[in-house]
């Protein structure tokens, strides 16, 4: 079955960077976009951006432009999301998700289990 | 900041029907983009519940149904059960934010 397994929880200091991994299995990794979504404690879902694992093309939400980088390693079917210049407001659970459907009519299924990133001095 | 608005909470007794609204604008739902719904049980990742406005993935009970009209969409849960207590989010695409997927503000469903 299609499955996404994310890396473990991270604790970072303000100003540092964090890189979260998302390993895919059960399907051809390069066939579907991967998106990243985050959720602060007790808050709603916030879309961060997308990556096409085949081409490496990316698109980021305006809020994260300049601070987020999404990459992949096709040899190990793994996507990465790196967020830099961390601040306390970036403390959240970060999810990766496979995109199904086409372009602007697409949805997320399935999701990874989430990675808690805590930013604290 | 979410561009799709949902009620913060809805509640119902077991067996009752509840509905959750998702209100957007002319750049997202009103522009014809599909609405999708996710269920998030406490402490878990979101799970796809409805895609393409009204389609249920395999394994989702037919107690869940979705609809869309104009600039809004709705999720209905009939025959409410205790295990339906969760957070629910709508999601669509917004043409005013290049390439941007957008989520609703989220609704907590409480089974009384």
Interface residues (C-beta under 8 A of the other chain):
Chain A: X35 X37 X44 X45 X46 X47 X50 X59 X61 X62 X95 X100 X101 X104 X105 X106 X107 X108 X109 X110 X111 X112 X113 X114
Chain B: X2 X33 X34 X36 X38 X45 X46 X47 X48 X51 X52 X57 X89 X91 X93 X95 X97 X98 X99 X100 X101 X102 X103 X104 X105 X106
